[in-house]
Amino acid sequence: MAKYKIRIKPSAAKEIDDIPHKKDRQKIVGCILALADTPRPPGCKKLTGREQYRIRQGWYRIVYAIDDQEVTIYVVKVGHRKDVYH
């Protein structure tokens, strides 16, 4: 299986930068990088009504879309679980 390219929206990159704890940021970046090898890891969920998935990292959620044709993952949103779906 080919390794997926990861594209992060500028707004999602800013959301990652705004996370207050460095350890949380590092774990989130690690999860995003792991998506390149396994775009649908155990525990990921497809969002209802959208062609997007989400994975959990502690209190934070990473929302992303997968384009299997272009072998690319688009990280759309990263945020605290209470805010990420709004």
Secondary structure, 3 states (H helix, E strand, C coil): CCCCEEEECHHHHHHHHCCCCHHHHHHHHHHHHHCCCCCCCCCCEECCCCCCEEEEECCEEEEEEEECCCCEEEEEEEEECCCCCC
